[in-house]
Amino acid sequence: MQTPSVSRFIMIFLFLLALWTMFDPGLSAGFAVAANVVFAPVIGFGGGFPVLTILLAGLLTTTISSVLRHYFTDWVRQARTQKWLRAWQRERLDAVRKGNKAKLEKLQDMYRGSQKELMDLQFAPMKSMALTWFMFIVVFNWVRVFVEQSLAQLGNHWIAVPWSSNTLLTDVYVFPSWLLLYSLLAIPFGQIVARVLKFVSFRRKLQDMGLSLHPGAGDAA
């Protein structure tokens, strides 16, 4: 039996710790208190700018998660494997329709030979997920405590939105208002960061291969 790698053990440990934090109020409160030591003086602003605090917390988590996901994902390998898998599925469906058992067996052998690579690609996102999920849990708990306790004590947990001049951050519309605001600000920025990282990565690969970023540009030259 192969001994598990240290990195995989750390990923699984963080994943389980994040899961435990979701169901243990004492542990989540402890992480929120620990995070407050760092976040309060840096992005807390003494509770004077709650929207800016929530925005910066969202930008921090989405940027780190996007960078980690990009680091752990081989996009070129993933694209090639997905293209191969789609072609394999088409050939298998064609063999089933025609009742070609020999072709089916050959395709199954090909799939078994590629299982390790497919499993590696499936496990790659989980590496970043374990780290980012733990980070999200910690930041979420800190923002929750910041809104429900710090801002409530200051009486500064009201914000203006396009449809209302006074909205309470602790109001619940399916989810708490502060969580909806966090998602509204963080998710689009995370998509932008991910696309920029992909663009830079593919551009670098094309330059290393001596290819132009724009199709036909090399031919015109």
C-alpha atoms as an extended CHARMM CRD file, in Angstrom:
* protein
*
       221  EXT
         1         1  MET       CA              0.0000000000        0.0000000000        0.0000000000  PROA      1               0.0000000000
         2         2  GLN       CA              1.2630000000        3.4380000000       -0.8800000000  PROA      2               0.0000000000
         3         3  THR       CA              1.5300000000        5.8940000000        2.0020000000  PROA      3               0.0000000000
         4         4  PRO       CA             -0.5800000000        9.0190000000        1.3950000000  PROA      4               0.0000000000
         5         5  SER       CA              1.3510000000       12.1580000000        0.6140000000  PROA      5               0.0000000000
         6         6  VAL       CA              1.6470000000       14.9160000000        3.1910000000  PROA      6               0.0000000000
         7         7  SER       CA             -0.1330000000       17.3870000000        0.9250000000  PROA      7               0.0000000000
         8         8  ARG       CA             -3.1170000000       15.0770000000        0.4990000000  PROA      8               0.0000000000
         9         9  PHE       CA             -3.2910000000       14.5430000000        4.2550000000  PROA      9               0.0000000000
        10        10  ILE       CA             -3.2830000000       18.3130000000        4.8050000000  PROA      10              0.0000000000
        11        11  MET       CA             -6.0570000000       18.7810000000        2.2210000000  PROA      11              0.0000000000
        12        12  ILE       CA             -8.2420000000       16.1370000000        3.8470000000  PROA      12              0.0000000000
        13        13  PHE       CA             -7.5390000000       17.5430000000        7.3100000000  PROA      13              0.0000000000
        14        14  LEU       CA             -8.5180000000       21.0780000000        6.2860000000  PROA      14              0.0000000000
        15        15  PHE       CA            -11.6150000000       19.7690000000        4.5150000000  PROA      15              0.0000000000
        16        16  LEU       CA            -12.7710000000       17.9070000000        7.6350000000  PROA      16              0.0000000000
        17        17  LEU       CA            -11.8730000000       20.8580000000        9.8680000000  PROA      17              0.0000000000
        18        18  ALA       CA            -13.9600000000       23.1950000000        7.7020000000  PROA      18              0.0000000000
        19        19  LEU       CA            -16.8450000000       20.7240000000        7.8040000000  PROA      19              0.0000000000
        20        20  TRP       CA            -16.5590000000       20.4550000000       11.5800000000  PROA      20              0.0000000000
        21        21  THR       CA            -16.5090000000       24.2470000000       11.8860000000  PROA      21              0.0000000000
        22        22  MET       CA            -19.8750000000       24.4790000000       10.1240000000  PROA      22              0.0000000000
        23        23  PHE       CA            -21.5540000000       22.3890000000       12.8460000000  PROA      23              0.0000000000
        24        24  ASP       CA            -19.6410000000       23.5160000000       15.9390000000  PROA      24              0.0000000000
        25        25  PRO       CA            -20.6000000000       27.0470000000       17.0710000000  PROA      25              0.0000000000
        26        26  GLY       CA            -17.7880000000       27.1370000000       19.6070000000  PROA      26              0.0000000000
        27        27  LEU       CA            -15.1340000000       26.3060000000       17.0320000000  PROA      27              0.0000000000
        28        28  SER       CA            -16.5280000000       28.7650000000       14.4710000000  PROA      28              0.0000000000
        29        29  ALA       CA            -16.5960000000       31.5020000000       17.1360000000  PROA      29              0.0000000000
        30        30  GLY       CA            -12.9900000000       30.7010000000       18.0150000000  PROA      30              0.0000000000
        31        31  PHE       CA            -11.9100000000       31.0610000000       14.3910000000  PROA      31              0.0000000000
        32        32  ALA       CA            -13.8500000000       34.3290000000       14.1250000000  PROA      32              0.0000000000
        33        33  VAL       CA            -12.0570000000       35.7140000000       17.1990000000  PROA      33              0.0000000000
        34        34  ALA       CA             -8.6730000000       34.6350000000       15.8120000000  PROA      34              0.0000000000
        35        35  ALA       CA             -9.4480000000       36.1320000000       12.3900000000  PROA      35              0.0000000000
        36        36  ASN       CA            -10.5660000000       39.3700000000       14.0550000000  PROA      36              0.0000000000
        37        37  VAL       CA             -7.0030000000       39.9500000000       15.2630000000  PROA      37              0.0000000000
        38        38  VAL       CA             -5.8840000000       40.2310000000       11.6230000000  PROA      38              0.0000000000
        39        39  PHE       CA             -8.9520000000       41.5100000000        9.7820000000  PROA      39              0.0000000000
        40        40  ALA       CA            -10.2770000000       44.1130000000       12.2410000000  PROA      40              0.0000000000
        41        41  PRO       CA             -7.2770000000       46.4780000000       12.0680000000  PROA      41              0.0000000000
        42        42  VAL       CA             -6.7470000000       45.9330000000        8.3250000000  PROA      42              0.0000000000
        43        43  ILE       CA            -10.2420000000       46.0020000000        6.7790000000  PROA      43              0.0000000000
        44        44  GLY       CA            -12.5280000000       46.6320000000        9.7790000000  PROA      44              0.0000000000
        45        45  PHE       CA            -12.1900000000       50.4440000000        9.6510000000  PROA      45              0.0000000000
        46        46  GLY       CA            -13.6560000000       50.5850000000       13.1510000000  PROA      46              0.0000000000
        47        47  GLY       CA            -17.0450000000       49.6360000000       11.7280000000  PROA      47              0.0000000000
        48        48  GLY       CA            -17.3000000000       52.9450000000        9.8950000000  PROA      48              0.0000000000
        49        49  PHE       CA            -17.4900000000       51.5140000000        6.3620000000  PROA      49              0.0000000000
        50        50  PRO       CA            -19.3670000000       48.1850000000        6.5350000000  PROA      50              0.0000000000
        51        51  VAL       CA            -19.9190000000       47.8530000000        2.7740000000  PROA      51              0.0000000000
        52        52  LEU       CA            -16.2240000000       48.4280000000        2.0840000000  PROA      52              0.0000000000
        53        53  THR       CA            -15.2940000000       45.8860000000        4.7630000000  PROA      53              0.0000000000
        54        54  ILE       CA            -17.5840000000       43.2400000000        3.2570000000  PROA      54              0.0000000000
        55        55  LEU       CA            -16.3010000000       44.0760000000       -0.2400000000  PROA      55              0.0000000000
        56        56  LEU       CA            -12.6560000000       43.6800000000        0.7700000000  PROA      56              0.0000000000
        57        57  ALA       CA            -13.3890000000       40.4330000000        2.6210000000  PROA      57              0.0000000000
        58        58  GLY       CA            -15.0700000000       39.0830000000       -0.5240000000  PROA      58              0.0000000000
        59        59  LEU       CA            -12.2330000000       40.2350000000       -2.7760000000  PROA      59              0.0000000000
        60        60  LEU       CA             -9.6910000000       38.6050000000       -0.4970000000  PROA      60              0.0000000000
        61        61  THR       CA            -11.3680000000       35.1980000000       -0.4460000000  PROA      61              0.0000000000
        62        62  THR       CA            -12.2870000000       35.0900000000       -4.1390000000  PROA      62              0.0000000000
        63        63  THR       CA             -8.8310000000       36.2230000000       -5.2470000000  PROA      63              0.0000000000
        64        64  ILE       CA             -7.0500000000       33.6360000000       -3.1160000000  PROA      64              0.0000000000
        65        65  SER       CA             -9.4630000000       30.8650000000       -4.1650000000  PROA      65              0.0000000000
        66        66  SER       CA             -9.0960000000       31.7640000000       -7.8570000000  PROA      66              0.0000000000
        67        67  VAL       CA             -5.2920000000       31.7690000000       -7.6110000000  PROA      67              0.0000000000
        68        68  LEU       CA             -5.2490000000       28.4180000000       -5.7750000000  PROA      68              0.0000000000
        69        69  ARG       CA             -7.6690000000       26.8350000000       -8.2340000000  PROA      69              0.0000000000
        70        70  HSD       CA             -5.5700000000       28.0860000000      -11.1420000000  PROA      70              0.0000000000
        71        71  TYR       CA             -2.3790000000       26.7980000000       -9.5350000000  PROA      71              0.0000000000
        72        72  PHE       CA             -3.7680000000       23.3080000000       -8.9230000000  PROA      72              0.0000000000
        73        73  THR       CA             -5.4530000000       22.9630000000      -12.3410000000  PROA      73              0.0000000000
        74        74  ASP       CA             -3.6590000000       22.0960000000      -15.5610000000  PROA      74              0.0000000000
        75        75  TRP       CA             -6.0910000000       23.7590000000      -17.9580000000  PROA      75              0.0000000000
        76        76  VAL       CA             -4.4360000000       22.4570000000      -21.1350000000  PROA      76              0.0000000000
        77        77  ARG       CA             -4.3820000000       18.8920000000      -19.8460000000  PROA      77              0.0000000000
        78        78  GLN       CA             -7.9570000000       19.2380000000      -18.6470000000  PROA      78              0.0000000000
        79        79  ALA       CA             -9.1340000000       20.5170000000      -22.0540000000  PROA      79              0.0000000000
        80        80  ARG       CA             -7.3680000000       17.6790000000      -23.8670000000  PROA      80              0.0000000000
        81        81  THR       CA             -8.7850000000       15.0580000000      -21.5190000000  PROA      81              0.0000000000
        82        82  GLN       CA            -12.3290000000       16.4320000000      -21.8050000000  PROA      82              0.0000000000
        83        83  LYS       CA            -12.0330000000       16.4270000000      -25.5970000000  PROA      83              0.0000000000
        84        84  TRP       CA            -10.7970000000       12.8140000000      -25.5300000000  PROA      84              0.0000000000
        85        85  LEU       CA            -13.6090000000       11.8070000000      -23.1580000000  PROA      85              0.0000000000
        86        86  ARG       CA            -16.2750000000       13.3540000000      -25.3960000000  PROA      86              0.0000000000
        87        87  ALA       CA            -14.8290000000       11.5150000000      -28.4100000000  PROA      87              0.0000000000
        88        88  TRP       CA            -14.7360000000        8.2640000000      -26.3950000000  PROA      88              0.0000000000
        89        89  GLN       CA            -18.3830000000        8.6780000000      -25.4020000000  PROA      89              0.0000000000
        90        90  ARG       CA            -19.4120000000        9.2440000000      -29.0370000000  PROA      90              0.0000000000
        91        91  GLU       CA            -17.5430000000        6.1440000000      -30.1640000000  PROA      91              0.0000000000
        92        92  ARG       CA            -19.0100000000        4.0700000000      -27.3480000000  PROA      92              0.0000000000
        93        93  LEU       CA            -22.5490000000        5.2150000000      -28.1760000000  PROA      93              0.0000000000
        94        94  ASP       CA            -21.9510000000        4.3540000000      -31.8170000000  PROA      94              0.0000000000
        95        95  ALA       CA            -20.6440000000        0.8950000000      -30.8730000000  PROA      95              0.0000000000
        96        96  VAL       CA            -23.6840000000        0.2630000000      -28.6350000000  PROA      96              0.0000000000
        97        97  ARG       CA            -26.0740000000        1.2430000000      -31.4090000000  PROA      97              0.0000000000
        98        98  LYS       CA            -24.3380000000       -1.0530000000      -33.8900000000  PROA      98              0.0000000000
        99        99  GLY       CA            -23.8680000000       -3.8810000000      -31.3900000000  PROA      99              0.0000000000
       100       100  ASN       CA            -20.1270000000       -3.9570000000      -32.0390000000  PROA      100             0.0000000000
       101       101  LYS       CA            -18.8940000000       -5.9130000000      -28.9850000000  PROA      101             0.0000000000
       102       102  ALA       CA            -15.2720000000       -5.9890000000      -30.1260000000  PROA      102             0.0000000000
       103       103  LYS       CA            -15.1890000000       -2.2090000000      -30.3800000000  PROA      103             0.0000000000
       104       104  LEU       CA            -16.8790000000       -1.8780000000      -26.9850000000  PROA      104             0.0000000000
       105       105  GLU       CA            -14.2470000000       -4.0630000000      -25.3410000000  PROA      105             0.0000000000
       106       106  LYS       CA            -11.4870000000       -2.0660000000      -26.9960000000  PROA      106             0.0000000000
       107       107  LEU       CA            -13.0580000000        1.1920000000      -25.8000000000  PROA      107             0.0000000000
       108       108  GLN       CA            -13.3670000000       -0.1870000000      -22.2710000000  PROA      108             0.0000000000
       109       109  ASP       CA             -9.6750000000       -1.0930000000      -22.3050000000  PROA      109             0.0000000000
       110       110  MET       CA             -8.8570000000        2.4260000000      -23.4320000000  PROA      110             0.0000000000
       111       111  TYR       CA            -10.9650000000        3.8640000000      -20.6210000000  PROA      111             0.0000000000
       112       112  ARG       CA             -9.3490000000        1.6580000000      -17.9870000000  PROA      112             0.0000000000
       113       113  GLY       CA             -5.9610000000        2.7750000000      -19.2180000000  PROA      113             0.0000000000
       114       114  SER       CA             -6.9780000000        6.4170000000      -18.7850000000  PROA      114             0.0000000000
       115       115  GLN       CA             -8.6430000000        6.0540000000      -15.3820000000  PROA      115             0.0000000000
       116       116  LYS       CA             -5.6010000000        7.2620000000      -13.4420000000  PROA      116             0.0000000000
       117       117  GLU       CA             -5.3860000000       10.4680000000      -15.4700000000  PROA      117             0.0000000000
       118       118  LEU       CA             -9.1440000000       11.0300000000      -15.1600000000  PROA      118             0.0000000000
       119       119  MET       CA             -8.9790000000       10.5550000000      -11.3970000000  PROA      119             0.0000000000
       120       120  ASP       CA             -6.0430000000       12.9490000000      -11.1270000000  PROA      120             0.0000000000
       121       121  LEU       CA             -8.0120000000       15.6180000000      -12.9770000000  PROA      121             0.0000000000
       122       122  GLN       CA            -11.0510000000       15.0400000000      -10.7750000000  PROA      122             0.0000000000
       123       123  PHE       CA             -8.9520000000       15.2610000000       -7.6160000000  PROA      123             0.0000000000
       124       124  ALA       CA             -7.1320000000       18.4500000000       -8.6810000000  PROA      124             0.0000000000
       125       125  PRO       CA            -10.0710000000       20.8180000000       -7.9180000000  PROA      125             0.0000000000
       126       126  MET       CA            -10.5010000000       19.1550000000       -4.5230000000  PROA      126             0.0000000000
       127       127  LYS       CA             -7.0090000000       20.2560000000       -3.5100000000  PROA      127             0.0000000000
       128       128  SER       CA             -7.8950000000       23.9160000000       -3.8750000000  PROA      128             0.0000000000
       129       129  MET       CA            -11.4200000000       23.3100000000       -2.5460000000  PROA      129             0.0000000000
       130       130  ALA       CA            -10.1210000000       22.0380000000        0.8010000000  PROA      130             0.0000000000
       131       131  LEU       CA             -8.0000000000       25.1570000000        1.2840000000  PROA      131             0.0000000000
       132       132  THR       CA            -10.5670000000       27.6430000000        0.0190000000  PROA      132             0.0000000000
       133       133  TRP       CA            -13.4950000000       26.0740000000        1.8350000000  PROA      133             0.0000000000
       134       134  PHE       CA            -11.6600000000       26.3640000000        5.1410000000  PROA      134             0.0000000000
       135       135  MET       CA            -10.7370000000       29.9640000000        4.3310000000  PROA      135             0.0000000000
       136       136  PHE       CA            -14.3290000000       30.8070000000        3.3480000000  PROA      136             0.0000000000
       137       137  ILE       CA            -15.6600000000       29.3110000000        6.5860000000  PROA      137             0.0000000000
       138       138  VAL       CA            -13.2530000000       31.4230000000        8.6540000000  PROA      138             0.0000000000
       139       139  VAL       CA            -13.9770000000       34.6460000000        6.7400000000  PROA      139             0.0000000000
       140       140  PHE       CA            -17.7470000000       34.0380000000        6.7010000000  PROA      140             0.0000000000
       141       141  ASN       CA            -17.7530000000       33.5900000000       10.4680000000  PROA      141             0.0000000000
       142       142  TRP       CA            -15.6730000000       36.7080000000       10.9500000000  PROA      142             0.0000000000
       143       143  VAL       CA            -17.9830000000       38.8050000000        8.7420000000  PROA      143             0.0000000000
       144       144  ARG       CA            -21.0240000000       37.3620000000       10.5400000000  PROA      144             0.0000000000
       145       145  VAL       CA            -19.6110000000       38.2970000000       13.9580000000  PROA      145             0.0000000000
       146       146  PHE       CA            -18.5030000000       41.6770000000       12.6000000000  PROA      146             0.0000000000
       147       147  VAL       CA            -22.0280000000       42.4540000000       11.3470000000  PROA      147             0.0000000000
       148       148  GLU       CA            -24.1080000000       40.9060000000       14.1240000000  PROA      148             0.0000000000
       149       149  GLN       CA            -21.9800000000       42.0710000000       17.0530000000  PROA      149             0.0000000000
       150       150  SER       CA            -19.5040000000       44.8380000000       16.1950000000  PROA      150             0.0000000000
       151       151  LEU       CA            -21.7750000000       46.8160000000       13.8670000000  PROA      151             0.0000000000
       152       152  ALA       CA            -24.8280000000       46.1800000000       16.0460000000  PROA      152             0.0000000000
       153       153  GLN       CA            -23.0220000000       47.6400000000       19.0640000000  PROA      153             0.0000000000
       154       154  LEU       CA            -22.0770000000       50.6950000000       17.0130000000  PROA      154             0.0000000000
       155       155  GLY       CA            -25.5790000000       50.9850000000       15.5390000000  PROA      155             0.0000000000
       156       156  ASN       CA            -24.0020000000       51.0660000000       12.1030000000  PROA      156             0.0000000000
       157       157  HSD       CA            -25.5330000000       47.9580000000       10.5320000000  PROA      157             0.0000000000
       158       158  TRP       CA            -27.7770000000       49.8890000000        8.1560000000  PROA      158             0.0000000000
       159       159  ILE       CA            -26.8340000000       50.4430000000        4.4960000000  PROA      159             0.0000000000
       160       160  ALA       CA            -28.4160000000       52.1080000000        1.4680000000  PROA      160             0.0000000000
       161       161  VAL       CA            -29.2330000000       50.0320000000       -1.6050000000  PROA      161             0.0000000000
       162       162  PRO       CA            -30.7860000000       51.0810000000       -4.9540000000  PROA      162             0.0000000000
       163       163  TRP       CA            -34.2620000000       49.9720000000       -3.8520000000  PROA      163             0.0000000000
       164       164  SER       CA            -34.1140000000       51.2410000000       -0.2550000000  PROA      164             0.0000000000
       165       165  SER       CA            -32.3070000000       53.9780000000        1.6470000000  PROA      165             0.0000000000
       166       166  ASN       CA            -32.2740000000       51.9080000000        4.8580000000  PROA      166             0.0000000000
       167       167  THR       CA            -31.5500000000       48.1820000000        4.7490000000  PROA      167             0.0000000000
       168       168  LEU       CA            -30.5660000000       46.2100000000        7.8020000000  PROA      168             0.0000000000
       169       169  LEU       CA            -27.5690000000       43.9460000000        7.1700000000  PROA      169             0.0000000000
       170       170  THR       CA            -29.0060000000       41.3050000000        9.4810000000  PROA      170             0.0000000000
       171       171  ASP       CA            -32.3510000000       41.1010000000        7.6620000000  PROA      171             0.0000000000
       172       172  VAL       CA            -32.9650000000       37.7050000000        6.0770000000  PROA      172             0.0000000000
       173       173  TYR       CA            -34.1430000000       37.3350000000        2.4740000000  PROA      173             0.0000000000
       174       174  VAL       CA            -33.6520000000       33.5770000000        2.1270000000  PROA      174             0.0000000000
       175       175  PHE       CA            -30.0690000000       34.4170000000        3.2200000000  PROA      175             0.0000000000
       176       176  PRO       CA            -28.8780000000       37.2550000000        5.4770000000  PROA      176             0.0000000000
       177       177  SER       CA            -28.4560000000       40.5950000000        3.6970000000  PROA      177             0.0000000000
       178       178  TRP       CA            -24.7690000000       40.7430000000        4.5030000000  PROA      178             0.0000000000
       179       179  LEU       CA            -24.2200000000       37.3320000000        2.8770000000  PROA      179             0.0000000000
       180       180  LEU       CA            -26.1500000000       38.3900000000       -0.2450000000  PROA      180             0.0000000000
       181       181  LEU       CA            -24.0720000000       41.5750000000       -0.4030000000  PROA      181             0.0000000000
       182       182  TYR       CA            -20.8780000000       39.5550000000        0.0470000000  PROA      182             0.0000000000
       183       183  SER       CA            -21.8550000000       37.2020000000       -2.8030000000  PROA      183             0.0000000000
       184       184  LEU       CA            -22.9700000000       40.0250000000       -5.0740000000  PROA      184             0.0000000000
       185       185  LEU       CA            -19.6070000000       41.7460000000       -4.7130000000  PROA      185             0.0000000000
       186       186  ALA       CA            -17.3110000000       38.7170000000       -4.5640000000  PROA      186             0.0000000000
       187       187  ILE       CA            -18.5690000000       36.2550000000       -7.1980000000  PROA      187             0.0000000000
       188       188  PRO       CA            -18.2300000000       38.5390000000      -10.2800000000  PROA      188             0.0000000000
       189       189  PHE       CA            -14.7540000000       39.6030000000       -9.1780000000  PROA      189             0.0000000000
       190       190  GLY       CA            -13.7440000000       35.9650000000       -8.7520000000  PROA      190             0.0000000000
       191       191  GLN       CA            -14.8310000000       35.2150000000      -12.3250000000  PROA      191             0.0000000000
       192       192  ILE       CA            -12.7760000000       38.1500000000      -13.5960000000  PROA      192             0.0000000000
       193       193  VAL       CA             -9.6660000000       37.0060000000      -11.7050000000  PROA      193             0.0000000000
       194       194  ALA       CA            -10.0710000000       33.4300000000      -13.0040000000  PROA      194             0.0000000000
       195       195  ARG       CA            -10.3930000000       34.6020000000      -16.6270000000  PROA      195             0.0000000000
       196       196  VAL       CA             -7.3910000000       36.9140000000      -16.3250000000  PROA      196             0.0000000000
       197       197  LEU       CA             -5.2610000000       34.0990000000      -14.8940000000  PROA      197             0.0000000000
       198       198  LYS       CA             -6.3710000000       31.7560000000      -17.6900000000  PROA      198             0.0000000000
       199       199  PHE       CA             -5.5700000000       34.3710000000      -20.3340000000  PROA      199             0.0000000000
       200       200  VAL       CA             -2.0960000000       35.0360000000      -18.9110000000  PROA      200             0.0000000000
       201       201  SER       CA             -1.3800000000       31.3080000000      -18.5760000000  PROA      201             0.0000000000
       202       202  PHE       CA             -2.4640000000       30.3970000000      -22.1170000000  PROA      202             0.0000000000
       203       203  ARG       CA             -0.6670000000       33.4070000000      -23.5630000000  PROA      203             0.0000000000
       204       204  ARG       CA              2.5580000000       32.3320000000      -21.8650000000  PROA      204             0.0000000000
       205       205  LYS       CA              2.1700000000       28.7780000000      -23.1770000000  PROA      205             0.0000000000
       206       206  LEU       CA              1.6030000000       30.0470000000      -26.7110000000  PROA      206             0.0000000000
       207       207  GLN       CA              4.6730000000       32.2740000000      -26.4730000000  PROA      207             0.0000000000
       208       208  ASP       CA              6.7610000000       29.3340000000      -25.2520000000  PROA      208             0.0000000000
       209       209  MET       CA              5.5280000000       27.3440000000      -28.2690000000  PROA      209             0.0000000000
       210       210  GLY       CA              6.3550000000       30.2220000000      -30.6140000000  PROA      210             0.0000000000
       211       211  LEU       CA              2.7180000000       30.7070000000      -31.6140000000  PROA      211             0.0000000000
       212       212  SER       CA              0.7580000000       33.9280000000      -31.9640000000  PROA      212             0.0000000000
       213       213  LEU       CA             -2.1090000000       34.8050000000      -29.6700000000  PROA      213             0.0000000000
       214       214  HSD       CA             -4.1590000000       35.9930000000      -32.6560000000  PROA      214             0.0000000000
       215       215  PRO       CA             -4.9930000000       33.3530000000      -35.3130000000  PROA      215             0.0000000000
       216       216  GLY       CA             -3.5270000000       34.2190000000      -38.6910000000  PROA      216             0.0000000000
       217       217  ALA       CA             -1.2150000000       36.9230000000      -37.3260000000  PROA      217             0.0000000000
       218       218  GLY       CA              1.8670000000       34.8120000000      -37.9250000000  PROA      218             0.0000000000
       219       219  ASP       CA              0.7880000000       34.0380000000      -41.4620000000  PROA      219             0.0000000000
       220       220  ALA       CA              0.2160000000       37.7210000000      -42.2520000000  PROA      220             0.0000000000
       221       221  ALA       CA              3.7080000000       38.5520000000      -41.0640000000  PROA      221             0.0000000000
